Amino acid sequence: MTQEFEFDDEIVELRSMVREFCAEFSPEALVREHMESELGYDPALWRRLGTDIGVLGLAVPEAYDGDGVGLVAQAVVVDELGAALVCGPVLGTLALAMPTLVALADEDAKRELLPSLCSGEHVATLVAPLATGVLDERAVTIEATENDGWRLTGEVAQVPDGAAADTLLVLARTSDGLALFAVAGDADGLTRTALTTLDLTRRQAAVSFAATPAQLLASGTEAVGAVERAALVASVLLAVESVGGAQRMLDVTVAHVSTRKQFGQPVGAFQAVKHRCANLLIAVETARSAAYHGVWALQDGTDDPQLAAGLAKAAASESYQAVSAGAIQLHGGLGFTWEGSPHLYFKRASTNGLTLGTATQHLDRVAALTLDAVSA
Amino acid sequence: MTPSPTTTPDAELVEATARRVVAEHPPTSTPLPELMGAWYDAGLTWVHFPVGLGGLEASRALQPLANRVMREAGGPEPRTVNTIGYGIVAGTIRRYADREFAARRLRPLATGEEKWCQLFSEPGAGSDLAGLATRAVRDGDGWRVNGQKVWNSLAHLSRWAILLARTDPDVPKHKGLTYFVVDMQSPGITVRPLRQITGRAAFNEVFLDDVFIPDSQRFGEVGEGWIVANSTLGDERTSLGDRVAARGSGVIADALALWAAHPERHDPVLRDRLVRLWVRAETQRLTGDRARVAASKGVAGAESAIIKLLNSELAQAVYEFCLELLGPEGTLIDTYSLDAPDDESGPTAIQRKYLRSRATTLEGGTSEIMRNVIGERFLKLPQELRADKGIAWKDIPR
C-alpha cells in the first residue's frame, strides 16, 4: 500500500491515459456540443470510459465487475474528467450511486446493479437530501408504502443526473423509518423534468414519484450509513474534480498571459498579473493537498472522515471558484465571452461550490470538530 | 565503525547506526558537542555526504529517518545546533571546499562549536542581493574586503561567515561577485547588534574594514559567486521538508491555545476567522507533507517556495487574530529592553510574536519576491523588464 500522497507508477500512467483519452475524445468543442444536446452528454463516450478504458469501477470490488483498485485511483480519473469538463453522470453515478451501492450488504442487488454502472452501459443517481453536504434525515420527503410491493410517492426539486439515470437510488420514509430503494428509470408514475442548469455540463432534473414501484435495498441504519458514506465519497471526489478544473484553468491562464502582449510585452511579465497567477497556483496546490488527503483518508481510514471530507470540500470549492474567477479576469475581455473557456469552468466551480454543501457549511462542521471540541 | 564502501547504506543501516549512537551517547545526558560529534563521526549528520565528512554516502531521503531516531531519544533537531551552518554552509563546503578545509571545518560546524553566519544582505542590497556593493580587491595571495553587511543573525556568536563580495564592478552585477568564507576573528570586522521592532537584537550589522581573506578561502571561481550562492539557497529550500508536522502544530497552536483559554471572548465572527486560519494551517501542513513525499521520489515542485510564502503570511494572520482575541490585554507588553531574555514564553509572548511576525514576510525573500519566483520559476511566466540588465554594475543608477 502506498503512503499518503505517493502516486505510484500505475496511478501516474492511469492519469496520463485518461488525460489523453479526454484530449482525443472529449475536446472542448465536443464538450460544447454535448452540453447543448438534449441529454447533456454522450452515452457512447460514457460507455467507452467504462468499457474501452475501464475507469469507472476502480473503487468497486472485483466481485461486482469493478477493479477494486481503490478510491485514490478513482479520484485521479475524476480529477482528469474535471480538467477536461467531460460531460457525463460523474456526480450522480460515480460519486453518489456507486459508493452507495458498494456500502450495502445486499449482494444480489450489488451484483444486479453495479456491473452495468462499471461498464458505463447504465447510469444511476442518488435521491437523498444532501444539500448541506451531510444527510439531513428530517428533509427526506419521499414516502414509501408497502402494498403489492413497495411504492414511492413524493417530489424532489433537484436531482443530479436525474433525467439520464437508468436507476434512481431513493432514500424514502417508511412506517419503520428510513429505507433505500431502487427505482427503474422507466417505472410507472416516475416523472422527470430536465432543468436548465447554470453549468450546462452538469445536468439536474426535478423528479416526482406517484405510487412508483420500487425495490427495497436496505433499511434503517444500513440505508442511512450507505448514504452517509456516499456523501463523504462524493465530497472528496467533487473536491478532486475541482482541483482538476482549477489546474486546467491555471494552465490555460498562464499560457494566455505569456503570449498576450500589451505595452510591448507579455502581460504575464507585469507583477500585478504575475502575482495574481502565483496566488492561483497557491490556491490550486493547497486545495490539491486537502482534496487528496480526503481521498486517502477515506480509502485507508487514516483520518476522521468527516473532518477530512469537510476540509477537502471547503478548500477545493473555494480554490476552484477563486481560480476560475481569476481566469476570467486574467483573460480580459475574452474571459467574458461564450467562446472563451473560462466561463465553462467558472460555472462548474460555482456549481461545485453549491453542491453537497457550501464551503461555509463545511467550514462550520470543521470548526465543530476542531475548535468547539477543544473548548468544550 | 564505518560501513564497507562497497555496500550502499540502506534504511536499516542508517537506523541501526543512529540507534547505536543514541544508545552509546544518551541525548538527554550527553553534552551537546559530544553527542553531535558522535553523530557526525557515525556519518549521520548529513547521510548523503562522503564517509569521513559527516556522511555515509547514503540517499539523502534517509536523513529524516536518522533525525527521527535522534528526536525519539530526546535529542535536538540537529539543524538547530547551527542553523546557518546546517542549512546553507555545509552543502557549500561539500561542493566547493577542498577536502582539507572540509575535514577541518565540518565537524565543529556539525557540533555547533563553530557557529556560522551569512554576510550577504547589505543596506543597499536586500531583494536585489546581486546588486551588493561590498568590494573585495586582490592583495598578494588574498583579498582586501571593505563594506557593510546587515541582517546577520548570529554574527556576534559566529566563528565563521560566508561572504558575498564584488570583485569586478565593470561587468553586469551577477557576474562580478565572488564567494568567500571569512574568519569572524579577522582584524577589521566589527559586529553591532541591530535593534528590531521587538526591542531586541536578534540580528547584527557587520562592518568590514580592510579585512584580509586568503585566496584559499574563496569558493568557486572569481566572478562565480552568484552561482555558488544560488546552489546553497537551493539547499535551504530543500531542507524544509524533512519532517511531517503534527496537525495543529506551529503558529496555529498559539491561536488554538488562546481560543481554548478564553471562552468568554468567543463569538461567531472570531470562530469563523479561526476556522479559516485552521484550514489554512492544515492545507499548508498537508502541502508540506505532499512536498516531502514528492521530494523523496525525486519530483521537485513549487511546493517549498509556496510553503515559505504561505507560512510567513499565515504567521501574521494568526498573530493578528490572537491579538484581537486578547483585546485590551493585547495593548501591553512586558518590556522592550534590549537585554530581555530571548525566549518566546512568558505572559506577553503573543504580543512579542505578533511584532516578530512582521518579519516573516520579509526575511528569506519578501512575499513580493516569492511571488515573482513562483511566477517566473514555476509557472514560467515571462520575466519583467529589468532596468539594470546587461549594464556594468558601476553604471547602474543607485
Chai-1 contact restraints between the chains, C-beta under 6 A:
chainA,res_idxA,chainB,res_idxB,connection_type,confidence,min_distance_angstrom,max_distance_angstrom,comment,restraint_id
A,F5,B,R290,contact,1.0,0.0,6.0,A-B,restraint_1
A,F5,B,V293,contact,1.0,0.0,6.0,A-B,restraint_2
A,E6,B,V293,contact,1.0,0.0,6.0,A-B,restraint_3
A,V254,B,L379,contact,1.0,0.0,6.0,A-B,restraint_4
A,S258,B,P382,contact,1.0,0.0,6.0,A-B,restraint_5
A,P266,B,P382,contact,1.0,0.0,6.0,A-B,restraint_6
A,G268,B,L381,contact,1.0,0.0,6.0,A-B,restraint_7
A,G268,B,P382,contact,1.0,0.0,6.0,A-B,restraint_8
A,A269,B,P382,contact,1.0,0.0,6.0,A-B,restraint_9
A,A269,B,E384,contact,1.0,0.0,6.0,A-B,restraint_10
A,K274,B,G375,contact,1.0,0.0,6.0,A-B,restraint_11
A,K274,B,L381,contact,1.0,0.0,6.0,A-B,restraint_12
A,H275,B,R371,contact,1.0,0.0,6.0,A-B,restraint_13
A,C277,B,G375,contact,1.0,0.0,6.0,A-B,restraint_14
A,C277,B,L379,contact,1.0,0.0,6.0,A-B,restraint_15
A,A278,B,R371,contact,1.0,0.0,6.0,A-B,restraint_16
A,A278,B,I374,contact,1.0,0.0,6.0,A-B,restraint_17
A,A278,B,G375,contact,1.0,0.0,6.0,A-B,restraint_18
A,I282,B,I306,contact,1.0,0.0,6.0,A-B,restraint_19
A,E285,B,T287,contact,1.0,0.0,6.0,A-B,restraint_20
A,E285,B,I306,contact,1.0,0.0,6.0,A-B,restraint_21
A,T286,B,T283,contact,1.0,0.0,6.0,A-B,restraint_22
A,T286,B,T287,contact,1.0,0.0,6.0,A-B,restraint_23
A,S289,B,T283,contact,1.0,0.0,6.0,A-B,restraint_24
A,S289,B,L286,contact,1.0,0.0,6.0,A-B,restraint_25
A,S289,B,T287,contact,1.0,0.0,6.0,A-B,restraint_26
A,S289,B,R290,contact,1.0,0.0,6.0,A-B,restraint_27
A,A290,B,T283,contact,1.0,0.0,6.0,A-B,restraint_28
A,H293,B,L286,contact,1.0,0.0,6.0,A-B,restraint_29
A,A315,B,T283,contact,1.0,0.0,6.0,A-B,restraint_30
A,L363,B,V275,contact,1.0,0.0,6.0,A-B,restraint_31
A,V366,B,V275,contact,1.0,0.0,6.0,A-B,restraint_32
A,A367,B,R271,contact,1.0,0.0,6.0,A-B,restraint_33
A,A367,B,V275,contact,1.0,0.0,6.0,A-B,restraint_34
A,T370,B,W278,contact,1.0,0.0,6.0,A-B,restraint_35
A,L371,B,L274,contact,1.0,0.0,6.0,A-B,restraint_36
A,V374,B,A260,contact,1.0,0.0,6.0,A-B,restraint_37
A,S375,B,A260,contact,1.0,0.0,6.0,A-B,restraint_38
A,S375,B,P263,contact,1.0,0.0,6.0,A-B,restraint_39
